[in-house]
Amino acid sequence: MALDFTEYFKRYEAIVGEVNTLFAKFETEMPDKVKCGKGCSDCCNALFDVTLIEAIYINRKFNEKFSGMERSAILERADKADRQIHKLKRKIFKATQEGAPAGDVLREVARARVRCPLLGDDDLCALYEHRPITCRLYGVPTSIGGEAHTCKLSGFKGGEKYPTVNMDIVLDRLIAIGKDLRKGINSRFTDLGNMLLPVSMALVTDYSEEYLGVKGADAPKPKKAAQTGTTFTGSKGRKAEAEKPEAKPAPKKADGDKEGACATCTSGKSACATCDLKTITLGGGK
């Protein structure tokens, strides 16, 4: 019997709705800076991963929409992308093991060009309505771990301050759904909710009871490489495999020490935990 993900899909779609509204706000208030348009596919040629709930959702929508030769063509592209990603990640992992500075590793990831298997020959997304969160936010300023990123084709300039989407918060919410899903299906894989994987793998995977480790089902555990690693995500949702460090909370500011968007906020301090925006300086070349 097929697993029922309805509850988790609804929670994920609620986040998608918030993200779409947020992006529309940027488009309305900063039309000269948001350059996204039909046929622009810069964000579709990058190395990035999706969370467990996104992977299962994309997989479900893909299987509902495609069949025959069109489906086979996308799966063939997914297989090609997966092999390319595997080589890149091995290279990045080796660099981290040899002590390469984190900044150098991030720059190596940023230079990687991997064409998304859902991108057609017409440079249009075959599953656009159900694309990942990373794709929905690519054209506006985002931050991960306090470091700013934005599309190089946008009008956002390095060294200036803009409202910025805090991807740490978004990622935490997506992972929380994955963790609840893991408990809900009674999976024996304790780290299942933390799984991050490329779109190519999301498309080809059969998210059966066996694969997801539902107790009572008998199957091998999902690949270790897909469940562990240091994750660098932001405007391009980057990831490199290495030993996973403990996450460190950002230092707290005093109530009177507010900058940018925070200085104009009239909400109480309790609202900070769910706020998706903050203002930081975009570094040159991000």
C-alpha positions in Angstrom: 0.0 0.0 0.0 1.3 3.4 -1.0 2.4 5.7 1.9 0.1 8.7 2.5 2.2 12.0 2.5 -0.9 14.3 2.3 -0.4 15.9 5.7 3.3 16.7 5.0 2.6 17.9 1.5 0.1 20.4 2.8 2.7 21.8 5.2 5.3 22.0 2.5 2.8 23.7 0.1 2.1 26.3 2.9 5.8 27.2 2.9 5.8 27.4 -0.9 2.9 29.8 -0.7 4.8 32.0 1.8 8.0 31.9 -0.4 6.0 32.8 -3.5 4.4 35.8 -1.7 7.8 36.9 -0.5 9.3 36.7 -4.0 6.3 38.7 -5.4 7.0 41.4 -2.8 10.5 41.8 -4.1 9.3 41.9 -7.7 6.7 44.6 -6.8 9.0 46.8 -4.6 12.2 46.3 -6.5 11.3 45.6 -10.2 14.5 47.1 -11.5 16.6 44.6 -9.5 14.7 41.3 -9.9 15.6 40.2 -13.4 13.9 36.8 -13.5 12.0 36.0 -16.7 10.8 33.2 -18.9 13.7 31.4 -20.5 16.3 32.6 -17.9 17.9 29.4 -16.7 21.0 30.5 -14.8 19.6 29.0 -11.6 19.0 25.7 -13.4 22.7 25.1 -14.0 24.0 25.0 -10.4 24.9 22.4 -7.8 22.2 22.3 -5.1 20.3 19.8 -3.0 16.7 19.5 -1.8 15.3 18.4 1.5 13.5 15.1 2.1 10.0 16.6 1.8 10.9 18.4 -1.3 12.4 15.3 -2.9 9.3 13.2 -2.2 7.0 15.9 -3.4 8.9 16.5 -6.6 9.1 12.7 -7.2 5.3 12.4 -6.7 4.5 15.3 -9.1 7.0 14.0 -11.7 5.4 10.5 -11.6 1.9 12.0 -11.9 2.8 14.2 -14.9 5.2 12.2 -17.1 5.2 8.9 -18.9 6.5 7.4 -22.1 9.4 8.9 -24.1 9.2 12.3 -22.3 9.7 10.6 -18.9 12.5 8.4 -20.2 14.3 11.5 -21.6 14.2 13.3 -18.2 15.3 10.2 -16.4 18.3 9.8 -18.8 19.2 13.5 -18.1 18.9 12.8 -14.3 21.3 9.8 -14.6 23.8 12.0 -16.4 23.5 14.8 -13.9 23.9 12.3 -11.0 27.2 11.0 -12.3 28.5 14.5 -12.8 27.4 15.5 -9.2 29.0 12.4 -7.8 32.4 13.4 -9.3 32.1 17.0 -8.1 31.2 15.9 -4.6 34.1 13.5 -4.4 36.4 16.3 -5.5 35.0 18.7 -2.9 35.1 16.1 -0.1 38.8 15.4 -0.9 39.5 19.1 -0.7 37.9 19.4 2.7 39.8 16.3 4.0 43.0 17.8 2.8 42.3 21.0 4.9 41.2 23.4 2.1 39.7 26.6 3.6 35.9 26.7 3.7 35.9 29.8 1.6 37.8 28.0 -1.2 35.5 25.0 -1.0 32.5 27.3 -1.3 33.9 29.1 -4.3 34.6 25.7 -5.9 30.9 24.7 -5.4 29.8 28.1 -6.7 31.7 27.6 -10.0 30.1 24.1 -10.6 27.7 24.0 -13.5 25.3 21.1 -13.4 22.3 21.3 -15.7 19.0 20.3 -13.9 17.5 17.3 -15.6 14.1 19.0 -15.5 15.4 21.8 -17.8 14.3 21.2 -21.3 16.0 22.0 -24.6 13.8 25.2 -24.7 15.4 26.3 -21.4 12.1 26.0 -19.6 11.4 23.9 -16.5 9.4 20.8 -17.2 8.0 20.8 -13.6 7.9 24.6 -13.0 4.8 24.7 -10.9 6.4 22.2 -8.5 10.0 23.4 -8.5 12.0 23.4 -5.2 12.2 26.3 -2.8 15.8 27.2 -3.8 14.6 27.8 -7.4 11.7 30.0 -6.2 14.1 32.3 -4.3 17.1 32.4 -6.6 16.6 35.9 -8.0 16.5 37.8 -4.7 19.1 38.3 -1.9 19.3 35.3 0.5 21.6 34.5 3.4 22.9 31.3 4.9 24.9 31.4 8.1 25.0 35.3 7.8 26.7 35.2 4.4 24.8 36.9 1.6 24.1 35.6 -1.9 22.2 36.7 -5.0 21.9 36.0 -8.7 24.8 37.5 -10.7 22.3 38.5 -13.4 20.1 40.5 -10.9 20.3 44.2 -10.2 21.3 43.7 -6.6 24.8 45.2 -6.1 27.6 44.0 -3.8 28.3 46.2 -0.8 24.7 47.6 -0.6 22.0 46.6 1.9 18.7 45.0 1.0 16.0 43.0 2.7 17.3 39.4 2.6 15.6 36.1 3.0 17.1 34.1 5.8 17.5 30.6 4.3 18.5 29.1 7.7 14.9 29.6 8.9 13.4 28.2 5.7 15.7 25.2 5.7 15.0 24.5 9.4 11.2 24.5 8.6 11.7 22.1 5.7 13.8 19.7 7.7 11.3 19.8 10.6 8.6 18.5 8.2 11.0 15.7 7.2 11.6 14.8 10.8 7.9 14.7 11.5 7.4 12.5 8.4 10.1 10.1 9.6 8.2 9.7 12.9 4.8 9.6 11.2 5.8 6.6 8.9 7.7 5.0 11.8 11.0 4.8 9.9 13.9 3.0 11.6 16.3 5.5 10.0 16.9 8.1 12.6 18.6 10.6 10.3 16.0 10.3 7.5 14.6 13.8 8.2 18.0 15.4 7.7 18.5 13.8 4.2 19.6 16.2 1.5 19.9 15.1 -2.1 20.1 16.5 -5.7 17.0 16.8 -7.8 18.4 14.1 -10.1 18.3 11.5 -7.3 14.9 12.7 -6.2 13.5 11.9 -9.6 14.9 8.4 -9.9 14.3 7.2 -6.4 11.4 5.0 -5.5 10.2 6.3 -2.1 8.7 3.0 -1.0 8.3 1.7 2.5 11.4 -0.3 2.0 13.5 2.6 0.9 12.2 4.9 3.7 12.8 2.2 6.3 9.3 1.8 7.5 9.5 -0.8 10.4 8.5 -4.2 9.1 9.7 -3.5 5.6 12.9 -5.2 4.6 15.4 -3.2 2.4 18.9 -1.7 2.5 19.4 1.6 4.1 19.5 4.7 1.9 23.1 5.6 0.8 25.2 7.2 3.6 26.4 10.0 1.3 22.9 11.2 0.8 22.2 11.5 4.6 25.4 13.2 5.9 27.7 16.1 5.1 28.2 19.7 5.7 25.5 21.6 3.8 26.2 24.9 2.2 22.8 26.3 1.1 21.7 29.8 0.0 20.7 31.3 -3.2 22.2 28.3 -5.0 21.5 25.7 -2.3 25.1 24.4 -2.3 26.3 21.3 -0.5 29.7 19.7 0.0 30.3 16.5 1.9 32.5 16.6 5.0 32.2 15.9 8.7 29.1 17.7 9.9 29.8 20.4 12.6 27.5 21.5 15.3 25.3 24.4 14.3 26.1 27.5 16.3 23.4 30.1 17.1 23.9 33.6 15.9 24.9 36.0 18.8 21.9 37.9 20.2 21.7 41.6 20.0 20.4 43.9 22.7 16.9 45.2 22.2 18.2 48.7 21.2 20.8 47.3 18.8 18.8 47.1 15.6 19.8 47.6 12.1 18.1 47.9 8.7 14.8 46.1 8.4 14.9 45.2 12.1 14.9 48.9 13.0 11.6 49.5 11.3 9.9 46.3 12.7 7.0 47.0 15.1 6.6 43.3 16.1 7.5 42.0 19.5 10.8 40.2 20.2 9.0 36.9 20.0 8.4 37.4 16.2 12.2 37.2 15.5 12.1 33.4 15.5 9.8 33.2 12.5 11.0 36.3 10.6 12.2 35.4 7.1 13.8 38.8 6.4 16.8 40.7 7.7 19.1 43.2 6.2 22.8 42.4 5.6 25.5 43.7 3.3 25.9 41.8 0.0 29.6 40.9 -0.5 31.1 41.6 -3.9 30.7 38.9 -6.4 28.1 36.9 -4.5 
